[in-house]
Amino acid sequence: MPLKEKKIRVAGCYANNRELWNNWAEMNYKTREYDVKGFLKGKKALYGIEKKALGKVKGKSLLHLQCHFGLDTLSWARLGASVTGVDFSPKAIALAKDLNARLGLDAKFINADVYDLPKKLNKKFDIVFTSYGVLCWLHDLDKWGKVISSFLKKGGTFFISEFHPFMILFDEEYQKVSYPYFPGKKPIVEICHGSYADRKSDFIHKSYEWPYPLSEVINALVSNGLRIVKMEEYPFTVWNYYKDMKKGRDGYWRMKDRKNAIPLMFSIKAVKE
């Protein structure tokens, strides 16, 4: 496929997905899953994995890529970091800015696609952070790695916690392999019913998503000047993906009858050389 035609096709996918996430931002904001009312009263949005990995962030600058409407971003701000959140959904960014004002924090939010961010932001950060359900919306992980590297100070830290690609291979019944592990020439087309945080909604919208093998994630970081210092895989997840799962007191979901059977999430911590 000619490069120009490919760019047009990808741009169309992103325009569709932006509309999807504009709707999801408004839907998710009202859900029990996100519990915005509780967050405004002091409830924490971050999980132990990312807090342990990044440690004390007070006084550090932190860039949060694909931040949705900013609960994690604002949580890092509450812990003392100087934060900038980025998302391609204008409605999500508008909600994030409103939350920031209501909480009296000094977070910055930018409406931008990850790949276009270098055109809108000229700053180096101590930390670049991203998490949970971000990679499948990106069509080019090497370019993603370049963006991360460009915003990190020398010696700065990148951290991602994300759903394991192995988990996403199977359907929600865990009965058959329904999705590819390796990316093809075209994105995966899905019909989304409701949102991941509100499955009972009658909202319906198409999505375009790209699979991400772990090797591609790792190579995107290593080939762009980042040294991986730790990678972990987990038999639990922050999302009730399969129908037969149980939530523990620690906030993580585990498979009831297949405990520790497959990896459900992974994390990578890397440093810019």
C-alpha angles and dihedrals in degrees: 000000000000113000093240092053091047091052091051091050093048091047089055091051091050092048089053092047092048090056089048092052092045087060093041091051091059092042098045093046088067098045131107087230092069096030096197092179090057091046092054088054092053106277113151122239100189124092127226094252096066096036092053093045096051098033118185110010099174110134093010127118114238131190115201114200120205092007099170106205094341111255093136091041091053090045090059088049090053087055091056104265123137098236139196118187123199131194135157093224111090091199091054091050091048090054091047092052091050092051090048091053093046091051094045093233128145100231120144122218128195128192103220144123111250092244094050095046095097087064091056104035131047107183141105122230137204090221136025112194136183134162153179119007100003109112100061090065093059121084099192118042095178089059088046089055091050091053092050092049092047092058098045124093116229105279090018122141131242120196132182130176111187146159111277114250089226090062092053093054092079132067119249090264090057088229104117144008104263103165135049123252094208124055118252132202092277132042123252111264116215134178106223118210109199114325134292087260096044112033094166094063117112091223113125126189140154121247134195116211138175124215117232122207112207091241090060092050092050094045092049089060100038095047090053098056103273123130115211110227098175140008125182137182124206136204091215137060142203091233130069091231102153121051094234101060136120128209117229130212088259090064096250126122121229134185110258102214100022102048112177090000099126138008111264101178140013137195134203128196116192138171128215110241 
